[in-house]
Amino acid sequence: MINTNSKIFYFLLAAVLVLGFSIPAQANMKIVKAYKEAYPDEKPKCIGCHVDAMPKKDGAHDPNDYGKALKAAAAEVTVDSIKKVGKIEDFKK
C-alpha cells in the first residue's frame, strides 16, 4: 500500500507536469488570439509561424520566416506587431 508521503509526491509530480505542459499552450493561444484580432477572417495554425506543425520530441519548435519576423518586430507579440509584420500568406513561397 502507498504511504501518505508517496501520495503527496505523486500528486505534486502530476501537478508540475500538468502545469509545465499547459504554460506553453497558453502563450501560443495568446498569440493566436492576437492574430485573429489583427486579421479576423484568417485562421492561423502552428505551421504558420513554425517550420513543423508539431514540436520535436525535445520540445523545440523552430520558427519559420514569418515567426522570425514576429520575433524581430517586438519582444512580445501583440496585435500591433502582427499588423506591422503582415499576414502569414505574405511569407509563403
Buried (B, 14 or more C-beta within 10 A) or exposed (E): EEEEEEEEEEEEEEEEEEEEEEEEEEEBEEBBEBBBEBBEEEEBEBEBBBBEEEEEEEEEBEEBBBBBBBBEBEEEBBBEBBBEBBBBEEBEE
